[in-house]
Amino acid sequence: ENPWIDAFKDQVFFNCLRESYSDRKVFEIIEKYDAFNPYDGLDSENIILAKKLGEEISKNIPPPIMCDGCKGGQNYFMATCLHYYASKELDSIAKAEYKKFTGK
């Protein structure tokens, strides 16, 4: 509904994944093929905040507890980032940032 809010939340999601896979080549491969969100209405302050939020979520993912057959280094990275993207918490943050950004 609101491209600014979508773009902000997308940035959080992408940065959560980028941080989760930072020591692996997988995100480098994704970057070769994915244009992500081309919306350019966010300012640098919003992008920095989105990056920080994504990094915080990634760094606070607890170890998997119900992961039969998981090998070392595996976790619920994608699911955690996606769940945060869809959360009421991120919706609230994005809406508040949009109000600050627009002054409305």
Backbone torsions as a table, in degrees:
resi	resn	phi	psi	omega
1	GLU	NA	-37.9	-178.6
2	ASN	-124.4	109.9	-176.1
3	PRO	-61.1	-30.9	179.1
4	TRP	-66.2	-48.2	179.9
5	ILE	-63.8	-42.8	177.0
6	ASP	-58.7	-44.8	-178.8
7	ALA	-64.3	-40.9	178.8
8	PHE	-62.2	-49.0	180.0
9	LYS	-64.2	-38.3	176.5
10	ASP	-60.0	-42.7	179.1
11	GLN	-61.3	-41.1	177.3
12	VAL	-61.2	-47.5	-179.8
13	PHE	-60.5	-49.5	-179.1
14	PHE	-61.3	-40.8	-179.5
15	ASN	-71.2	-31.4	174.0
16	CYS	-62.6	-47.0	178.2
17	LEU	-65.6	-44.0	-179.3
18	ARG	-58.0	-43.7	179.9
19	GLU	-69.8	-39.7	-179.6
20	SER	-62.2	-36.4	-177.2
21	TYR	-107.5	22.8	-172.5
22	SER	-61.3	-30.6	-178.5
23	ASP	-98.5	15.8	-179.7
24	ARG	-125.4	159.9	-178.0
25	LYS	-81.1	-11.1	-172.7
26	VAL	-57.4	-42.2	-177.5
27	PHE	-72.4	-29.8	174.7
28	GLU	-62.4	-38.2	177.8
29	ILE	-67.0	-44.4	179.1
30	ILE	-58.9	-43.5	-178.7
31	GLU	-62.3	-25.8	178.1
32	LYS	-68.1	-30.0	-171.6
33	TYR	-114.2	-18.6	-173.9
34	ASP	-106.0	130.4	178.1
35	ALA	-86.8	-1.6	-179.1
36	PHE	57.3	-137.3	179.8
37	ASN	-106.2	114.9	-175.1
38	PRO	-77.0	-2.5	-179.4
39	TYR	-60.1	129.2	-177.1
40	ASP	-115.7	26.9	-177.6
41	GLY	-86.4	-5.2	178.4
42	LEU	-80.9	143.5	174.7
43	ASP	-93.5	174.3	-174.9
44	SER	-61.8	-33.7	178.7
45	GLU	-63.7	-41.5	178.9
46	ASN	-67.9	-40.5	179.6
47	ILE	-65.2	-40.6	178.1
48	ILE	-63.3	-43.5	178.6
49	LEU	-64.0	-44.0	179.2
50	ALA	-61.1	-41.5	178.4
51	LYS	-62.5	-44.7	179.9
52	LYS	-61.5	-45.0	179.8
53	LEU	-62.3	-44.7	179.0
54	GLY	-62.1	-41.6	178.8
55	GLU	-65.3	-41.5	-179.7
56	GLU	-62.4	-43.4	179.0
57	ILE	-62.2	-46.1	-178.3
58	SER	-61.8	-40.7	-177.2
59	LYS	-73.9	-17.2	-176.6
60	ASN	-107.9	19.4	176.8
61	ILE	-76.3	119.7	-179.7
62	PRO	-70.2	158.4	177.2
63	PRO	-60.2	149.3	-179.2
64	PRO	-66.2	137.8	180.0
65	ILE	-110.0	-23.0	179.9
66	MET	-122.6	66.9	-173.0
67	CYS	-133.3	77.2	178.1
68	ASP	-62.2	127.6	177.9
69	GLY	83.3	4.7	177.9
70	CYS	-66.2	140.9	175.7
71	LYS	-101.5	166.5	178.9
72	GLY	-53.7	137.7	178.0
73	GLY	88.4	-7.4	178.1
74	GLN	-85.5	146.3	177.4
75	ASN	-159.4	-177.8	-179.2
76	TYR	-93.6	54.3	-175.3
77	PHE	-61.7	-56.8	-175.6
78	MET	-61.6	-46.5	-178.9
79	ALA	-63.0	-42.3	-179.3
80	THR	-63.8	-46.0	179.1
81	CYS	-62.7	-40.9	179.8
82	LEU	-67.9	-41.8	178.6
83	HIS	-63.4	-38.4	177.8
84	TYR	-67.2	-39.3	177.4
85	TYR	-55.6	-40.5	-176.4
86	ALA	-89.1	3.3	-173.8
87	SER	-77.9	153.9	174.3
88	LYS	-65.2	-32.1	179.4
89	GLU	-60.9	-49.1	-179.7
90	LEU	-68.7	-36.6	174.9
91	ASP	-56.4	-45.6	-178.9
92	SER	-64.2	-44.4	178.8
93	ILE	-62.2	-46.2	-178.3
94	ALA	-62.2	-42.5	179.5
95	LYS	-65.6	-40.1	178.3
96	ALA	-65.9	-40.3	178.4
97	GLU	-66.5	-38.1	178.1
98	TYR	-63.0	-41.5	177.7
99	LYS	-61.7	-42.9	178.1
100	LYS	-63.2	-42.1	-176.6
101	PHE	-64.5	-42.6	-176.0
102	THR	-92.2	-17.6	-176.8
103	GLY	76.3	14.0	-178.8
104	LYS	-108.7	NA	NA
